[in-house]
Amino acid sequence: MRRIEWRRMAIGVVTMAAVGVGGPILAAHHEGGGGHGKKKHGKHFDKRDADGDGSISKDEWMAAAEAHFARMDADGDGSISREEWKSAHEAMHKRMKERHGGGH
C-alpha cells in the first residue's frame, strides 16, 4: 500500500474512533479482503472481537482503543505527549518495515 493510502486510512480510523464508530466498518473491510487477504486481517478482527460472536461491538472497539492508548502512554500519566506519540509512530513504522521486508 502506498504511503498516502496508509495516511488516509489512519485518518479514517482516528476519525471513526473519535466519534465511537467504525468497528463494523473496519471489520467488513478486513474480512472482505480489499486486496489484503483474509488471514492477515482476520487475526486483527479476531483480536478485537473479544466475545467471538463474529462482530465487533462498540464496547469491544472502545476496549481495543483504550488498550492502544495505554500502550502509547509510556509513562502512564493518562495523556500522550508529543514524544510518546513520535516514539509509538516510529515503532509502528519499524514493525511495518520488518513485516513487509523493509519496503514502503
Summary of the structure (lengths in Angstrom):
residues: 104
radius of gyration: 14.5
end to end distance: 7.5
largest distance: 39.3
contacts: 230
relative contact order: 0.08
helix: 68%
strand: 0%
